[in-house]
Amino acid sequence: MRLVRECLFCAALFGLAGALPVCGQMSPLLSSQKAPLSDRVVAYQIEANYHAKSHSLDATETLTWTNYTGQPQDRLPFHLYLNAFQPKSTFMREAFEEGNRDVPIGAEWKDKKFGSDVIKSFEVVGVGDLTGKLRFIHPDDDNADDQTVVEVQLPRAVAPKEKITFKITFHDEFPEVVARTGYKRDFLLAGQWFPKIGVWWKNAWNCHQFHASTEFFADFGTFDVKLTLPSNFNVGATGVQTGETANADGTKTLVFRAEDVHDFAWTADPTTKIVEDAVTISSGTVKIRLLMQPGHMASAPRYMEALKGTMMKFDEWIGPYPYSQITVVDPPHGGGAAGGMEYPTFITADTAWWMINGLKEPEAVVEHEFGHQYWYAMVATNEFEEAWLDEGINQYTECKIMDALYGRDVGNVNTRVTTAGERGVDRATYIGVADLDPMTRRGWQFVNFSSYGGITYSKTALVLLTLEHIIGERKVREAQHVYFERYRFKHPTADDFMNTVNEVAGQNLDWYWNQAARGTQVLDYRILSAGSDRADWADKNAPKKEKKGETEYISNVIVHRKGDFIFPVTLEVKFDNGETLREQWDGQDRWRRFTWRKKAQLISAEIDPEHAIWLDRDRFNNSWLRDADGHASGKIAGYWMLLTQWFAQLLGWLA
Ligand SMILES: [Zn+2]
């Protein structure tokens, strides 16, 4: 998901919690004859009838689950995500109290925003009807009214390696689009729309309730989906379409197949225009399908260029995209809550009819959501508990790829009036929430939505940018590549990621991870004082007049560790004889004095002279200039950045 970060920026500035906007057709493999890429824990067969007028559907789901847990299982949990849009749900309560991307704090929840996923019958093939054995559970809180997780008690346990098949009939009511699912006029984005079994992870069931800020977690497998809907609808979906039948009643039935994915989403809209192209990468040719709103056609080539560029960079830097297709959905005007979302081989974009070339939102969204194909869709970490492994690593790759494709510091806004890049925006959203929550906190336990966004997305990006300073850009990229190759389709953990970086770097970086990822330490070093005094000040016979090159000076710089984050410091000092020196400090003590005795005076002092410590919360206090007020000039630069952000925000509001 993409955070609408300009708004996050404002919230970070003013401490507003919540009222923020923030931020998924799968294919069979390039050849479905290839060996499976994943342990196929699940096999879903779903037949759904979509009732376009009422934005509802009725479906039958046949789910075969294989017990790879290594132990007998007699209680199995299922997500019913659409029940989040019920009045007393945990999602609604959290959204009301803290807000989220689509819901301002305290917002009245209109009737059209209600949605539901109701199980009509639940049968275990060979066992019988267990509808009466279902009960709602709420593993995360005490909300007995939350119906987003349901558990079934089986009459006998499923043995290790044994398969069990469920036959579930259910009815969905879609909300007007919210949280990346629902309708807008005739447009539908169907996400999180079917009963989905939880994941056995870390030796326990992992099936969290739907929270206002969290995303998803599911097991890999296959999907065979038949969608019946009015024949005039254009449809895009996870996987590839393998069949189409025209029905006598004016409907059609489309057949989709997806392999080695953990979710299935689809979209339907009678007015979209379909633009098709292809890109060739190391794994072969991948078909690209854009489903465009007619009024947004000007953005189609921009989406296409950004997507192709992004796919080639991921292929070069991280690894191959193994699926044969990627589908991009362009949501309609007023349907922004469907924009900027990832599902396997299926992403949603975001634009507007007036989107000028200098505003790179369409490009950045497509880059961001395609990036999720790697971290969310293939590596598939637990987005409830370790969201930074997806959103944060993805934010870092967004930064690197937007820099590579569109230029550094101009990747978000590049107009005559102003420019803005990924790094600046990430810093702006991080600064205001720097000490509130560790990156490793579970998604729904952050103090508020600003902190969730500022830490999970932006701080992670800044942590990895700063890591480049420690181990080098090449090693960070190599670590990402090794992590992807080793853990795709395996649900790795935060420790897996950090240990992989340690291994590739050839050094133990736990001192860094413990502060930056597991801790809330704030990194801020400053120049406390600096200047030069005559060395002969106490000598009564010293010449009154100073003489350049002859008079000796004692110069001092005191560097102060203002924050609780301990980090090695580089200090660069310049003297009026043209000499430049660099000094190193381990940064451990609270402060450190540097002294030089020279026939020259100090003219400037700066810590982090290469501007590589992206985590430094306050860069205004990093430098001192003898002949100008360095702090003031730093501040002016800061205000200018602030103004440019306001401009981007203003343009965002026009949407
Ligand atoms: Zn995202």
Boltz pocket constraint, residues with backbone or C-beta under 6 A from the ligand:
constraints:
  - pocket:
      binder: B
      contacts: [[A, 1], [A, 2], [A, 3], [A, 23], [A, 340], [A, 368], [A, 372], [A, 391], [A, 394]]
      max_distance: 6.0
